[in-house]
């Protein structure tokens, strides 16, 4: 398994759509190309949202970790 080097982490647990995406968008804007953002979310809709967000923005959704009650999304800045 590859280790993903995370540059920045955003904790959006407890926030509902669209806040996790908005927080991610803001944080990605602070990163350089190729850097990785990890976003933690408890919103069940965030799985679908982050896939669509990655497609629309051209950032790579490297990985999604599903926990018991939350998800971790790894986005690589384009």
N, C-alpha and C positions, 0 to 999 in steps of 0.2 A: 504493500500500500504506500502510495506517495504521501509525503508530508507536505502540507500546504503552508507556505510561509505567509502568515497574516500580518498585514501592515497596520490595519485599523479594525477595531471591533465596535459595533453598534448594538446596544441592548434595547430592542424594541418589544420586549416581552410585556404583555399586558395592554399593548396598543392594538387598536383595530384598524383595518384597512381604511384609508390609504396611508396611514401614518408610518408603518414600517418601510414602505416604498419611498415615501418622502424623506425619511431619515437616511435611507440608503443613498438616494440621489444626492443629497447634500454632502454626505461623507465621501462618495465617489468623486465629487467635484474637488475635494481637497487632496485626492491621491494623484500620483503620476501614472502614466501609462504602464501597464504590467503589474502594478501593485494590487494586492488582494484585500478585499473588505469582507469581514465576517459579520453577518447580521443574525441576531437571535430574535425569534418571533414565536408567539403563542397563538397567533391568528391562523385558524385552519385554512382560510382563503389565501394566505400568503404563499403557499406552494404554487398555486396557479398564477398569482400576481407576479412573483419573482421570475417565473419562466417567461411570461409576457414582457415584463420589464427588460429582461436581458435581450430578448429578440428586438424590441423596439429601440433600445439604446446602443446595441452593438457590443455591450459588455458581455463577457463570458460567464455563464453560471457554471462554475467548475464542479460544484458538489452540493448536495443537499443531505444533511444529516437529520434523520427523524428520531427525536427522543420520545419519551413517554407522553410528555405534555407540551413539547416545544420543538422547534426546528432551527437548524443552523444553516444559513445560506452562505456560500462562498462565491463572491463575485470578483472577477478579474477586470480591472479597468482597461478599456480599449486603448 
